[in-house]
């Protein structure tokens, strides 16, 4: 998988979307569920708190809060907009061995994504998401808690997300801002602005370093929530 050659950074801390506090991935789980800055809860608005992370690049992670009445299609759209979308590729969730795809093929017993979250997920459940079946970006997801939503909360929102990993330039000690799609297969190709200008593969091979497990893949240049 592409993520195996991309894993150049160490596990990062993240920022709470409600109060702005910084915590590690595990500590963040405890924090977001009780963050007072979320506002008063609405008991009848049942929510799933889901940890999403790159399967081969776990330094990219986020905690999502999603209404139980939302669909897998809505979750797929959200993951695409924040982390994945580049060229309109197909995608799929794999839940308990069942494939829920964006374009189901009945001959392979695939299902569509118009299933409500509450009907396919449960507390503690782990599942995966795949985007682009050629240059695949694979995510691991886990339902870490069930809770009540907060007043005026969106159907799906980011509760917390990792801070951009610090990745050094392969040629010097400055921070990398570009990635060469050719050299990355050798574990190099992370380039600062200065080194990118003189890189031998040419600027047409460069993609921006973005805060996503799809960094450097296909034509991905970042999501809506960078």
C-alpha positions in Angstrom: 0.0 0.0 0.0 1.1 3.6 -0.6 1.0 4.5 3.0 3.9 2.1 3.8 6.4 4.3 1.9 4.8 7.5 3.1 5.3 6.9 6.9 8.1 9.3 7.5 6.8 11.2 10.5 6.5 10.4 14.2 3.2 10.2 16.0 1.8 13.6 16.5 -0.2 15.5 19.1 -3.6 16.9 18.2 -5.8 20.0 18.8 -9.3 19.9 20.3 -11.7 21.7 17.9 -13.7 23.1 20.8 -11.3 24.6 23.2 -8.0 24.5 21.3 -6.1 22.4 23.9 -3.3 20.2 22.7 -3.2 16.5 23.7 -1.7 13.2 22.4 -4.0 10.8 20.5 -4.9 8.6 23.6 -5.4 11.5 26.0 -7.5 13.3 23.4 -10.1 10.5 23.5 -10.7 11.3 27.2 -10.7 15.0 26.7 -13.1 15.4 23.8 -15.9 13.4 25.4 -15.9 15.8 28.3 -14.7 19.0 26.9 -16.8 21.8 28.5 -16.4 24.1 25.5 -18.7 21.8 23.4 -21.8 23.3 25.2 -24.8 21.6 26.8 -25.7 18.2 25.5 -28.9 17.1 23.9 -29.7 13.6 25.4 -32.0 12.6 22.5 -29.3 13.3 19.9 -27.3 10.1 20.0 -23.8 10.3 18.6 -20.9 8.0 17.6 -17.4 9.2 18.5 -15.1 7.6 15.9 -11.3 7.6 15.8 -10.0 7.6 12.2 -6.4 7.2 11.3 -4.2 6.2 8.4 -3.7 2.4 8.5 -0.1 2.7 7.5 0.5 6.3 8.7 -1.2 6.6 12.2 0.4 10.0 12.8 -2.5 11.3 10.8 -5.6 10.9 12.9 -8.9 12.6 13.9 -11.8 12.1 16.2 -15.2 12.5 14.5 -18.6 12.9 16.1 -21.4 11.7 13.8 -25.1 11.5 14.4 -26.6 7.9 14.5 -29.0 8.9 11.8 -26.3 9.9 9.3 -25.4 7.4 6.6 -22.2 5.7 5.6 -22.4 7.8 2.4 -22.3 11.0 4.5 -19.3 9.7 6.4 -17.6 8.8 3.1 -18.3 12.2 1.7 -16.8 13.8 4.9 -13.6 11.7 4.8 -13.2 12.6 1.1 -13.6 16.3 1.7 -11.2 16.5 4.7 -8.6 13.9 3.8 -8.9 12.1 0.5 -10.6 13.5 -2.6 -8.5 14.1 -5.7 -10.0 12.6 -8.8 -13.4 11.2 -7.9 -12.2 7.6 -7.2 -14.4 4.8 -5.9 -14.4 4.0 -2.2 -15.6 1.4 0.3 -16.1 0.6 3.9 -15.4 -2.9 5.1 -17.5 -3.7 8.2 -17.6 -7.2 9.7 -16.5 -8.6 6.3 -19.2 -6.8 4.3 -18.3 -4.3 1.6 -20.3 -1.1 1.5 -19.1 0.7 -1.7 -19.8 4.0 -3.5 -20.7 2.0 -6.6 -21.9 -1.4 -5.5 -21.6 -4.5 -7.8 -24.3 -7.0 -7.0 -22.4 -9.8 -8.6 -19.8 -9.4 -5.8 -22.5 -9.1 -3.1 -21.5 -5.5 -2.4 -23.9 -3.1 -0.6 -24.4 0.6 -1.1 -23.6 3.3 1.5 -27.2 4.4 2.1 -27.2 2.7 5.5 -27.7 4.6 8.7 -24.7 4.5 11.1 -26.9 3.2 13.9 -27.8 0.1 11.8 -24.2 -1.0 10.9 -22.0 0.2 13.7 -21.8 -0.4 17.5 -19.6 0.7 20.4 -16.1 -0.7 20.2 -16.4 -1.8 16.6 -13.4 -1.5 14.3 -13.7 -1.2 10.5 -11.8 0.2 7.5 -12.3 2.6 4.6 -10.5 2.5 1.3 -10.3 5.3 -1.2 -9.1 4.7 -4.8 -8.7 1.1 -5.7 -5.6 1.8 -7.8 -3.4 4.0 -5.5 -5.3 3.1 -2.4 -5.4 5.2 0.8 -6.6 2.9 3.6 -8.0 4.2 6.9 -8.7 2.4 10.2 -11.8 3.5 12.1 -13.0 2.6 15.6 -16.1 3.5 17.5 -14.6 4.7 20.7 -17.8 5.8 22.5 -21.5 6.5 22.2 -22.7 9.8 23.6 -25.2 12.6 23.4 -24.6 15.4 21.0 -24.2 19.1 21.9 -26.7 21.8 21.0 -26.3 23.2 17.5 -23.7 20.5 16.6 -23.4 19.5 13.0 -24.4 16.0 11.8 -20.7 15.2 11.3 -17.8 17.2 12.7 -14.2 17.0 13.6 -13.8 16.9 17.4 -10.0 16.9 17.3 -7.3 16.4 14.7 -3.6 15.8 14.6 -1.3 18.7 14.2 0.7 18.7 11.0 3.7 16.3 11.5 7.1 18.0 11.3 8.9 16.3 8.4 12.4 17.4 7.5 13.7 18.0 4.0 15.6 15.0 2.7 18.4 17.3 1.5 18.8 19.6 4.5 17.3 20.2 8.0 14.5 22.6 7.0 10.8 21.6 7.0 9.6 19.8 3.9 6.8 21.6 1.9 6.9 19.5 -1.3 7.1 15.8 -2.0 8.6 14.2 -5.1 6.2 11.5 -6.4 9.2 9.6 -7.9 11.7 9.8 -5.1 9.2 9.0 -2.4 9.5 5.3 -3.3 13.1 5.3 -2.0 12.0 6.9 1.2 13.3 10.3 0.1 11.8 13.2 -1.9 10.7 15.3 1.0 11.8 18.8 0.0 11.9 22.3 1.5 11.1 25.2 -0.7 14.7 25.9 -1.6 15.6 22.3 -2.4 12.4 21.8 -4.4 13.5 24.5 -6.8 16.7 22.6 -7.8 15.3 19.0 -7.5 16.4 16.9 -10.5 13.0 15.3 -11.2 11.4 18.6 -12.0 8.5 20.6 -10.5 5.9 18.5 -12.4 6.7 15.6 -10.1 6.1 17.6 -6.9 3.0 17.6 -4.7 2.5 19.8 -1.6 3.1 18.3 1.8 -0.4 18.3 3.4 -1.8 17.1 6.7 -3.4 13.9 5.3 -2.5 10.1 5.0 -2.9 10.7 1.2 0.0 13.1 1.0 2.0 12.5 -2.2 -0.5 10.2 -3.8 -2.2 10.6 -7.2 -3.0 14.3 -7.6 -3.9 15.0 -4.0 -3.3 18.6 -2.9 -5.2 18.9 0.4 -8.7 18.9 1.8 -11.3 21.4 2.7 -10.2 21.6 6.3 -6.5 22.0 6.0 
